[in-house]
Amino acid sequence: MAELLAGKVILVVGASAGIGADAARVFAADGASLMLVARSEGPLAETAAELGKAGHEVAWTTGDVSDAGDVARFVRATVDRFGRLDGAFNNAAMTQAGRLDQVTEEDFDRLLAVNVKGTWLCMREEVRVMERQGAGSIVNVSSIGGLRGSSGMGGYQASKHAVIGLTRTAAHDFGPLGIRVNVIAPGPTESPMLEATRRAIPGGVEERIARTPLRKAGTGAEVGATVSFLLSDRASHLSGVILPVDGGFVA
């Protein structure tokens, strides 16, 4: 069977740990050449070295998605290194707990700068490359928190609702250019971010897992496999899709 992403160049933003790093491993196994981006150089370099040692074609660079200059630079670096950009997984995000009236303005602004503005900046630069090629596929990351509300995560959930809105609009804007844009909505997924949520809201993660039909948290590899499909030509008629990867939680 042909590898799902054979011959494709994929940009993975937020690739140093958790879902991003696990997804990068899946994409590499599926045949993609990768540019990995994250703010933290150490873990990012380790992930890239691991994949390179296994024989995969991979490059990396640091970058902050909330900085327009940084985003333009790492998208340009991808094209300079590989000659094209076939797909992008915009996974960089941060979480934040707290009742809405207790979240500081500074924290709220930073949350939106990374989760919402960062997603928009990435898409803007990626589309500029893909439009010249006449094709491309982008997958953004929301959350089941972008599909419903719950107590204690209002700022985070607002940002993830916004990512869904951006994705739906982008599917309309960029579809005529041959560019597909979809969004995944993971449920609890084993990652450093999930551990942060466990600490911030004691018992909250376990309560969600108990209400999940599959009765378990997901893995980054399971999320990555879903994204690999959406980036591939097998999803050629899917755009504007909001796909929960949540063990049935929102069913």
VEXFIFI-435778 format. One line per 4 residues: number of its first residue (from 1); their letters; for each residue x, y, z of C-alpha. Coordinates in steps of 0.2 Angstrom, whole numbers, plus 5000, padded with zeros to 4 digits. Each point is the difference from the previous one (the first is absolute). Layout:
residues N
NUM = a = X:Y:Z | ...
This chain:
residues 251
1 = mael = 5000:5000:5000 | 5007:5017:4995 | 5004:5011:5015 | 4986:5013:5004
5 = lagk = 5011:5015:4999 | 5014:4994:4988 | 5008:5015:4991 | 4992:5013:5010
9 = vilv = 5008:5014:5010 | 4991:5003:5016 | 5002:5015:5012 | 4997:4995:5018
13 = vgas = 4998:5015:5012 | 5001:4996:5018 | 5010:4985:4997 | 5011:4999:5016
17 = agig = 4989:4989:5011 | 4983:4992:5002 | 4988:4999:4986 | 5012:5010:4988
21 = adaa = 5015:4988:5003 | 4990:4985:4999 | 4991:5006:4984 | 5017:5003:4992
25 = rvfa = 5005:4982:5003 | 4984:4994:4992 | 5003:5012:4985 | 5018:4994:4998
29 = adga = 4994:4982:5001 | 4987:5004:4986 | 5014:5006:4989 | 5000:5019:5002
33 = slml = 5015:5012:5000 | 4998:5011:5015 | 5004:5018:5006 | 4998:5000:5019
37 = vars = 4997:5016:5009 | 4998:5005:5019 | 5005:5013:5012 | 5011:4988:5011
41 = egpl = 5016:4996:4991 | 5006:4985:5011 | 4985:4988:4998 | 4997:5005:4982
45 = aeta = 5018:4996:4996 | 4998:4983:5009 | 4985:4996:4990 | 5008:5004:4984
49 = aelg = 5016:4990:5004 | 4989:4985:5004 | 4991:5001:4984 | 5016:5003:4990
53 = kagh = 5009:4985:5008 | 4985:4989:4995 | 5004:5005:4982 | 4986:5013:4997
57 = evaw = 5003:5017:4991 | 4997:5013:5013 | 5006:5018:5004 | 4995:5012:5014
61 = ttgd = 5000:5018:5006 | 4994:5009:5015 | 4986:5013:4998 | 4986:5009:5010
65 = vsda = 4983:4999:4991 | 4994:5016:5008 | 5014:5009:4991 | 4996:5004:4981
69 = gdva = 5019:5001:4996 | 5004:4984:5008 | 4985:4991:4990 | 5005:5007:4984
73 = rfvr = 5018:4995:5003 | 4997:4982:5004 | 4987:4997:4986 | 5014:5008:4988
77 = atvd = 5013:4988:5008 | 4989:4985:4996 | 4999:5005:4981 | 5019:5004:5000
81 = rfgr = 5004:4983:5007 | 4987:4989:4991 | 4995:5011:4985 | 4981:4999:5004
85 = ldga = 4987:4998:5013 | 4986:4987:4998 | 4993:5000:5017 | 5000:5008:5017
89 = fnna = 4995:4995:5017 | 4997:5016:5011 | 5001:4992:5017 | 5008:5014:5011
93 = amtq = 4989:5004:5014 | 5000:5004:5019 | 4987:4996:5013 | 4994:5010:5015
97 = agrl = 4988:4996:5014 | 4990:5012:5010 | 4982:5007:5002 | 4998:5014:4987
101 = dqvt = 4999:5014:5013 | 5016:4994:5008 | 5011:4999:4984 | 5011:5015:4998
105 = eedf = 5000:5011:4985 | 5018:4996:4996 | 4997:4981:5001 | 4985:5002:4989
109 = drll = 5009:5010:4987 | 5014:4988:5000 | 4988:4985:4998 | 4992:5008:4985
113 = avnv = 5017:5005:4992 | 5006:4982:5000 | 4984:4990:4997 | 4990:5012:4988
117 = kgtw = 5012:5013:4993 | 5013:4987:4998 | 4989:4988:4990 | 4995:5015:4989
121 = lcmr = 5018:5005:4997 | 5005:4982:4996 | 4986:4998:4987 | 5004:5017:4992
125 = eevr = 5018:4995:4996 | 4996:4982:4996 | 4986:5005:4987 | 5012:5013:4992
129 = vmer = 5011:4985:4995 | 4986:4988:4996 | 4991:5012:4989 | 5016:5001:4989
133 = qgag = 5000:4981:4999 | 4981:4999:4997 | 4997:4987:5014 | 5003:4997:5018
137 = sivn = 4992:4993:5016 | 5000:5008:5017 | 4994:4993:5017 | 4997:5011:5015
141 = vssi = 4998:4994:5018 | 4985:5005:5010 | 4993:4989:5014 | 4984:4992:5006
145 = gglr = 5000:5016:5011 | 4997:5009:4983 | 4984:4991:4998 | 4992:5003:5017
149 = gssg = 5002:5009:5016 | 5005:4994:5018 | 5006:5009:5016 | 5017:5006:5003
153 = mggy = 5008:5001:4982 | 4990:5014:4993 | 5015:5009:4992 | 5007:4985:4992
157 = qask = 4983:4994:4994 | 4997:5017:4992 | 5016:4999:4991 | 4996:4983:4994
161 = havi = 4983:5005:4994 | 5008:5014:4990 | 5012:4987:4992 | 4985:4991:4993
165 = gltr = 4993:5016:4993 | 5016:5004:4992 | 5001:4983:4992 | 4982:5001:4993
169 = taah = 5004:5017:4992 | 5016:4994:4994 | 4992:4985:4991 | 4989:5012:4991
173 = dfgp = 5014:5013:4996 | 5013:4988:4994 | 4990:4985:4992 | 5000:5009:4983
177 = lgir = 5019:5001:5001 | 5001:4981:5002 | 5004:5000:5019 | 4990:4990:5012
181 = vnvi = 4999:5006:5018 | 4993:4988:5014 | 5001:5000:5019 | 5001:4987:5013
185 = apgp = 4992:5000:5017 | 5010:4989:5012 | 4993:4994:5016 | 5011:4996:5015
189 = tesp = 5016:4995:4992 | 5016:4994:5010 | 5012:5015:4998 | 5008:5013:5011
193 = mlea = 4985:5011:4997 | 4989:4987:5007 | 5011:4999:5016 | 4999:5018:5002
197 = trra = 4981:4999:4999 | 5000:4986:5013 | 5010:5011:5012 | 4989:5016:4997
201 = ipgg = 4983:4991:5001 | 5002:4985:5012 | 4989:4986:4995 | 4994:5009:4984
205 = veer = 5009:4989:4988 | 4995:4984:5008 | 4982:5005:5000 | 5001:5003:4981
209 = iart = 5008:4983:4997 | 4986:4992:5010 | 4987:5008:4989 | 5010:4994:4984
213 = plrk = 4992:4985:4992 | 5017:4992:4997 | 5004:5004:5018 | 5018:5005:4997
217 = agtg = 5010:5016:4995 | 5007:5000:4982 | 5018:5000:4995 | 5010:5012:4989
221 = aevg = 5003:4986:4988 | 4981:4997:4998 | 4997:5019:4997 | 5015:5000:4988
225 = atvs = 4993:4986:4990 | 4984:5009:4998 | 5009:5016:4994 | 5011:4990:4988
229 = flls = 4984:4994:4991 | 4993:5018:4999 | 5017:5006:4993 | 5000:4986:4987
233 = dras = 4992:4998:4983 | 4988:4988:5007 | 4991:5014:5008 | 4999:5010:4984
237 = hlsg = 4982:5005:5001 | 5000:5005:5018 | 5001:5018:5005 | 4993:5010:5014
241 = vilp = 4998:4984:5010 | 5000:5001:5019 | 5006:4982:5006 | 4999:4995:5018
245 = vdgg = 5014:4988:5005 | 4992:4997:5017 | 4996:4982:5003 | 4981:5005:4997
249 = fva = 4999:5013:5013 | 4989:5012:4990 | 4990:4987:4992
